[in-house]
Amino acid sequence: MSRPVTSATSTAATPRRLWTRARGTVLVIALVLIGGLALATVRSSGSHGALDPRSADPHGSRAVAELLKAHGVTITLVTTLDEATAATGTDATLLVTTPDLLTGDQQSTLRGLITDSAGRTVLIGAGAPSLPTLAPDVSSATSTTVENRDPSCALPAATRAGGVDLGGERYLVDPGTTADSCYPSDGLPTLVRLPGTGTTDTVLLGSPDILHNTRLDQQGNASLALQLLGSRPHLVWYLPSLSDATADASDAGSTGDFLDLIPSGWLWATLQLALAALLAAIWRGRRLGPLVTERLPVALRASEATEGRARLYRRSNARDRAAAVLRTATRTRIAPLLGVPVQDAHSSERLLPALSARLPETTADLRDLLFGPAPADDAALIRLADQLDALEREVRTS
């Protein structure tokens, strides 16, 4: 007959348990919603990208655009090569903000526009991907940091502006090429002007910092920007875009790898994040964490657990296991009473001499009692249990 349950724990889901399980998911969803709202707010505020003449952000170019308009220069903002071609005339300056973003076919078309134009073309940050087509007489060297630099050349616009914040791309001009090389860094210019036929010229600017709102009022940045972009009454401000139909047409027959479309910086960032995640997994994997106590549905008395185990031994006729459990428990309890370390309690060479010294007059076979074979039947097992109990009492009272 089973005994009444002394304590119980409900396994039903309580509001507190539900909150504990779901709070992580709720937190992630809340962060995603907050991030989405913040991003939507920023995008709806009218901000634009870097070097955009409409943008008042630190890296926008609204300030220089307003100054050019104040000096009578009309600005046409275009985002496709077809628009740039249609808007560029003999009295215009063409500003290309990111020439390296152009495809090979687009660069060839732009090169023809530069050659046929009677105006000026300003290329911002042109590097190895675009220089062979747009400026064949110039090649790119290692880039440098942006800092205030002196003109160190005879270009009138540079000498009037004085020191400006330039850096980024550095250029190598082929020997024999007529060019104005200004604002050098370790002997290599960060601004190069290549004169063309008549009034045509091409200006290579290593970095766009003099056009940024945040730097325009520093040093001679504004002066140089106005002279380079305001020498003609019309300025075509070309912001290359990946959505340009000419870019899609030129890439229609390409079979390049998808990874080629990803900037190298993103690949390195992904590799670093993967390494950080691996290190974090190793760091956290070595920790087992704190012990967590679990409340059992019911509480059983020790006597009931003992009786249940005894019934299992009896049902399987495991007298050897039962005898081993009884002998092990007895040896473990009497070893400290005999002065024997617990780790040596199951060594007959250490335990039996100490027990014989403690009970010199005993007539029981101590070796057979504590280390003997398994009982042959249930009666022998009961007799062994009684003898072990008597031996333990004798040791405690001796």
C-alpha positions in Angstrom: 0.0 0.0 0.0 1.5 3.3 -1.0 2.0 6.1 1.5 0.3 9.5 1.1 2.2 12.1 -0.9 3.9 14.5 1.4 4.6 17.3 -1.1 3.8 18.0 -4.8 4.7 20.5 -7.4 2.3 21.5 -10.2 3.6 21.0 -13.7 1.0 23.4 -15.2 2.4 26.4 -17.0 2.1 29.5 -14.9 2.3 33.1 -16.2 5.7 33.5 -14.6 7.0 30.3 -16.4 5.6 31.4 -19.7 7.3 34.8 -19.4 10.6 33.2 -18.5 10.4 31.0 -21.6 9.3 33.7 -24.0 11.2 36.8 -22.8 14.2 36.1 -25.0 12.1 35.9 -28.1 10.1 38.9 -27.1 13.3 40.9 -26.5 14.6 40.0 -30.0 11.4 41.0 -31.7 11.3 44.2 -29.8 14.8 45.1 -30.8 14.0 44.3 -34.5 10.9 46.5 -34.3 12.8 49.4 -32.7 15.6 49.1 -35.2 13.2 49.1 -38.1 11.4 52.1 -36.7 14.6 54.0 -36.2 15.8 53.1 -39.8 12.5 54.2 -41.2 12.7 57.5 -39.3 16.2 58.1 -40.5 15.3 57.4 -44.1 12.2 59.5 -44.0 14.1 62.5 -42.7 15.3 63.4 -46.2 18.9 62.4 -45.7 20.9 61.2 -48.7 24.2 59.4 -49.3 27.8 60.5 -49.2 28.7 63.3 -51.7 25.1 63.9 -52.5 24.6 67.7 -53.1 21.1 67.4 -51.4 22.5 65.9 -48.2 23.2 67.9 -45.1 24.9 64.9 -43.4 28.5 65.2 -42.4 29.6 63.3 -45.5 27.1 65.0 -47.8 27.9 67.9 -50.1 25.0 70.3 -49.8 27.3 73.1 -48.5 29.5 73.1 -51.5 26.5 72.9 -53.8 24.9 75.9 -52.2 28.2 77.9 -52.5 28.4 77.0 -56.2 24.9 78.1 -56.8 25.6 81.3 -55.0 28.5 81.9 -57.6 26.1 81.4 -60.5 26.9 77.7 -61.3 23.9 75.6 -62.2 24.0 72.0 -60.9 22.4 69.0 -62.6 22.2 65.9 -60.5 22.3 62.7 -62.5 22.4 59.0 -61.5 22.7 57.2 -64.8 25.4 57.4 -67.5 22.8 58.3 -70.2 21.7 61.3 -68.1 25.3 62.3 -67.6 26.0 62.1 -71.4 22.9 64.1 -72.2 23.6 66.8 -69.7 27.3 67.3 -70.3 28.1 70.1 -72.9 31.0 72.2 -73.9 30.5 74.6 -71.0 30.1 72.0 -68.4 32.1 70.4 -65.7 31.4 66.7 -65.2 31.9 65.4 -61.6 32.0 61.6 -61.2 31.9 60.8 -57.5 32.8 57.0 -57.6 34.3 56.1 -61.0 35.4 52.7 -59.7 31.8 51.7 -59.4 31.4 51.9 -63.2 31.5 48.7 -65.3 34.0 48.3 -68.1 31.5 49.3 -70.8 30.4 52.3 -68.8 34.0 53.4 -68.4 34.6 53.1 -72.1 31.5 55.3 -72.8 32.6 57.8 -70.2 36.1 57.9 -71.7 34.6 58.8 -75.1 32.6 61.5 -73.4 35.8 62.9 -71.7 37.7 62.9 -75.0 35.0 64.6 -77.0 34.1 67.2 -74.3 35.5 70.7 -74.3 34.9 71.0 -70.5 36.4 69.6 -67.4 36.0 66.1 -65.8 36.7 65.6 -62.1 37.1 62.0 -61.0 36.9 61.4 -57.2 38.9 58.6 -55.8 39.6 56.9 -59.1 41.7 53.8 -58.5 43.1 50.7 -60.2 39.6 49.5 -61.5 39.0 52.7 -63.5 42.3 54.4 -64.2 43.4 52.2 -67.1 40.3 53.3 -69.1 39.6 56.8 -67.8 43.2 58.0 -67.4 45.5 55.6 -69.2 48.6 57.8 -68.5 48.1 57.5 -64.7 48.3 54.5 -62.4 47.3 54.0 -58.8 49.8 53.5 -55.9 49.1 52.6 -52.3 46.6 54.8 -50.6 47.4 57.2 -47.8 45.6 58.9 -44.9 43.7 62.1 -45.3 45.5 65.1 -43.7 46.3 68.7 -44.4 48.8 68.9 -47.3 50.6 71.8 -49.1 50.1 72.2 -52.9 53.8 71.9 -53.9 52.9 72.6 -57.5 52.2 75.4 -59.9 48.5 74.8 -60.5 46.8 78.2 -60.0 43.8 76.7 -58.2 46.0 74.8 -55.8 48.4 77.8 -55.1 45.4 80.0 -54.4 43.7 77.5 -52.1 46.9 76.6 -50.1 46.8 73.7 -47.7 43.8 71.4 -48.0 42.7 68.1 -46.5 43.6 65.5 -49.1 44.7 61.9 -49.2 43.3 58.6 -50.3 44.5 57.5 -53.7 48.1 58.4 -54.7 49.0 58.5 -58.4 51.9 57.6 -60.6 52.1 59.7 -63.8 53.8 58.1 -66.7 57.1 59.7 -67.7 56.7 62.2 -70.5 53.0 62.9 -69.7 52.1 66.6 -69.2 50.4 66.9 -65.9 50.1 69.1 -62.8 50.9 66.9 -59.7 49.8 68.5 -56.4 49.5 67.8 -52.7 52.1 65.0 -52.6 52.3 62.3 -50.0 55.7 60.7 -49.8 56.5 62.1 -53.2 53.3 60.9 -54.9 50.5 63.3 -55.7 47.0 63.0 -54.4 45.7 65.5 -57.0 46.6 65.3 -60.7 45.4 67.5 -63.5 45.7 66.1 -67.1 45.3 68.8 -69.8 43.5 67.8 -73.0 42.8 69.4 -76.3 41.9 73.0 -76.0 40.1 73.8 -72.8 39.5 70.1 -71.9 41.2 68.7 -68.8 40.7 65.9 -66.4 41.3 66.3 -62.6 42.0 63.2 -60.4 41.2 63.8 -56.8 42.5 61.2 -54.4 39.8 61.6 -51.8 36.4 63.4 -51.5 37.0 65.0 -48.2 37.2 68.6 -49.4 33.6 68.3 -50.7 32.2 67.0 -47.4 30.0 69.3 -45.3 32.1 68.6 -42.2 35.4 69.7 -43.8 34.4 72.4 -46.2 35.2 75.3 -43.7 38.6 73.9 -42.9 41.9 75.1 -44.4 41.6 75.9 -48.1 39.0 73.1 -48.8 36.2 75.4 -49.9 38.5 77.4 -52.2 39.9 74.4 -54.0 36.4 72.8 -54.3 34.9 76.0 -55.8 37.8 76.4 -58.3 37.7 72.8 -59.5 34.0 72.6 -59.8 33.0 76.2 -60.6 35.3 76.9 -63.5 32.4 76.4 -65.9 28.8 77.8 -65.6 27.3 74.3 -65.5 28.1 71.4 -63.3 26.9 67.9 -63.9 27.0 66.0 -60.6 27.1 62.3 -61.5 26.4 59.8 -58.7 26.9 56.3 -60.3 24.2 53.8 -59.2 23.9 50.1 -59.4 20.4 50.6 -60.7 21.7 52.2 -63.9 20.3 50.3 -66.9 23.6 50.6 -68.7 25.3 48.7 -65.9 22.7 45.9 -66.2 23.2 45.8 -69.9 26.9 45.6 -69.8 26.8 42.7 -67.2 24.1 40.7 -69.0 26.6 38.3 -70.6 28.9 38.1 -67.6 29.3 34.9 -65.6 31.2 36.3 -62.6 31.1 34.8 -59.2 28.5 36.2 -56.7 31.3 36.9 -54.3 32.8 39.4 -56.7 29.8 41.6 -56.1 30.6 41.8 -52.3 33.1 44.5 -51.2 36.2 43.0 -49.7 35.6 44.8 -46.5 32.4 42.9 -45.9 34.2 39.6 -46.6 36.8 40.4 -44.0 34.1 41.5 -41.5 32.2 38.2 -42.0 35.4 36.3 -41.4 36.1 38.2 -38.2 32.5 37.7 -37.0 32.8 34.0 -37.6 36.1 33.8 -35.7 34.6 35.7 -32.8 31.6 33.4 -32.8 33.9 30.4 -32.7 35.9 31.8 -29.8 32.7 32.6 -27.9 31.4 29.1 -28.4 34.7 27.6 -27.1 34.7 30.0 -24.2 31.1 29.3 -23.2 31.4 25.6 -24.0 33.9 25.0 -21.2 31.4 26.3 -18.6 28.8 23.8 -17.3 26.9 26.6 -15.6 25.4 26.6 -12.1 23.5 23.7 -10.7 19.8 24.0 -11.2 17.6 22.3 -8.5 14.4 20.7 -9.8 11.4 20.2 -7.6 10.2 16.6 -7.9 6.5 16.0 -8.5 6.3 13.8 -5.4 8.6 13.2 -2.4 9.4 9.6 -1.4 10.7 8.4 1.9 14.1 6.8 2.1 12.6 3.6 3.5 10.3 3.3 0.5 13.1 3.8 -2.0 15.2 1.2 -0.1 12.3 -1.3 -0.1 11.7 -0.7 -3.8 15.3 -1.4 -4.7 15.3 -4.5 -2.6 12.2 -5.8 -4.4 14.0 -5.2 -7.7 17.0 -7.1 -6.5 14.8 -10.0 -5.4 12.8 -10.1 -8.6 16.0 -10.4 -10.7 17.7 -12.8 -8.2 20.5 -10.3 -7.9 21.8 -11.6 -4.6 25.4 -10.9 -5.6 24.5 -7.2 -6.2 22.6 -7.0 -3.0 25.4 -8.6 -1.0 28.0 -6.3 -2.7 25.9 -3.2 -1.7 25.6 -4.4 1.9 29.3 -5.2 2.3 30.4 -1.9 0.6 28.2 0.1 2.9 29.5 -1.7 6.0 33.1 -1.3 5.0 32.6 2.4 4.3 31.0 3.1 7.7 33.4 1.1 9.9 36.6 2.3 8.2 36.7 5.7 9.9 36.0 4.0 13.2 39.1 1.9 12.7 41.3 4.8 11.6 41.4 3.6 8.0 41.0 6.3 5.3 37.8 6.0 3.4 39.6 5.5 0.1 41.2 2.4 1.6 38.0 1.0 3.1 37.6 -1.6 0.3 41.2 -2.9 0.5 41.4 -6.1 2.5 45.1 -5.5 3.2 44.3 -2.2 5.0 40.9 -2.9 6.5 41.2 -6.4 7.9 44.4 -5.9 10.1 42.8 -2.8 11.7 39.6 -4.7 12.3 41.4 -7.7 13.8 43.3 -5.3 16.1 40.0 -3.7 17.2 38.2 -7.0 17.8 40.9 -9.5 18.8 38.5 -11.9 20.5 35.9 -12.2 17.7 35.3 -15.7 16.3 33.7 -14.5 13.0 35.6 -15.0 9.7 36.1 -11.3 8.9 37.5 -11.9 5.4 34.6 -14.1 4.4 32.1 -11.7 6.0 33.4 -8.5 4.4 35.0 -9.8 1.2 33.5 -13.3 0.7 31.5 -14.8 -2.2 27.8 -14.0 -2.9 25.2 -15.8 -0.9 23.7 -19.0 -2.4 20.1 -18.2 -1.5 17.8 -15.6 0.1 18.3 -17.1 3.6 22.1 -16.8 3.3 21.6 -13.2 2.2 19.5 -12.4 5.2 22.0 -14.1 7.5 24.8 -12.0 5.9 22.9 -8.8 6.5 22.4 -9.7 10.2 26.0 -10.6 10.6 27.2 -7.3 9.0 24.8 -5.4 11.3 26.1 -7.2 14.3 29.7 -6.6 13.3 29.1 -2.8 12.9 27.5 -2.6 16.3 30.4 -4.4 17.8 32.9 -2.1 16.2 31.0 1.0 17.4 30.8 -0.3 21.0 34.3 -1.7 21.3 
